[in-house]
């Protein structure tokens, strides 16, 4: 499981708005599991949380 910022990678995906609140809601509940119709492991959840932190840190300092 990984974050695809441009929606170009093959396979299933789920669109999220590009805000930290959306990512927090997605990680807190089972919304992503329902959208993708898969079970998300704790390792996947941790990886997605780390990716979102990195994404929003870059946006906060003006990188993209």
Buried (B, 14 or more C-beta within 10 A) or exposed (E): BEBEEEEEEEEEEEEBEEEBEBBEBBBEEEBBBEBBEEEBEEEBBEBBBEBBEEBEEEEEEEEE
